[in-house]
Amino acid sequence: MLILTASQWAPLTRAHEERADALTAGYRVRKAAGDKHAIEDFLYTYYATRPNQLRRWHPGFGVGLEGPAPHAAWRWYADRDGVISLDRDAYLRDRGDTVRFVHSLLSATASRPAFTGCFGLHEWAMVYQADERRHPLPLRLGRAGTDAVVESHPIRCTHFDAFRFFTDAAAGLNRVQPTRQSQVDLEQPGCLHASMDCHKWAMKLGPAVPGELALDCFALAADVRRLDMQASPYDLSAYGERPVTIETSDGKAEYVSRQRELASRASVLRRRLVETCENVI
């Protein structure tokens, strides 16, 4: 076990808290004012992310802290002869199934080639032939233009948690039919939602994940979400965001370029999450 003295872990804690505060500042201000943001709030509503949760620094499994440290009062930590660290046995009793599932899913995802031919059409399929929308924003191409884009492109979404929001009319157009049971068999590293989900899995693994890795996953998710919505059918001009026009050749090229960059970042974080699972189990 790597043991950090108080003079070593205290500045790490402060730096983590400052970075977390900067990453969540916009949301905290909006929440206090009762305002909404169709792009950024997704990370807090869909993923149920809490700013205070992100702000809590964890050293990660295999690292001990010389006390006194606040971690001693936190769940799954133990104090052994003045060194506070994650209690592996207690953690696995409660979270073992989750750790093994995350390890299985992320290992399988990382083993596949990245597919970058989806062009973010999952967001378009969520509003196809629908009178109601998930966001109170106008459609950039209107109702007929949006439906025409869906009808003129192959839909190949492999991510169940995106597919489950497709309209009934769009679900039948998808070339695969993902289910929760087939999730491990289908997820692939080029998928924007699979990259964004690194944040979800880091939260699920909780204190086993070092604080820096947890915030890196959150920052990636924020960048993925921005592209996800820029490439969507929604008009984001109210937020000062220009569209990625995936219905055009130039828009497709931009989408794929940015998708690959985000997938490359995700591959590094996914590998570190897999290593975290392996170290624990």
QUIPEDA-V205743 format. One line per field, one symbol per residue. phi: phi as a letter, one per 30 degrees, with the letter a starting at -180 (. if undefined). Layout:
phi = ???
//
This chain:
phi = .dccdedcdddddddddddddddceeddddddcicbbdcddedcdddhdceddddddcdjdjcccdddbdeecceicbcchiccaddeddddeccedddddedddddddddcddcbcdhideddddbdhcdcbdbdbdddcidddddddddcbdcbcccedcedcddeddeddddbbdbddceddcdbdddedddddedddddddhddceedddddddddedddeddedddddddcddcicddcdddcddddddedddddddddddddddddddddedddc
//
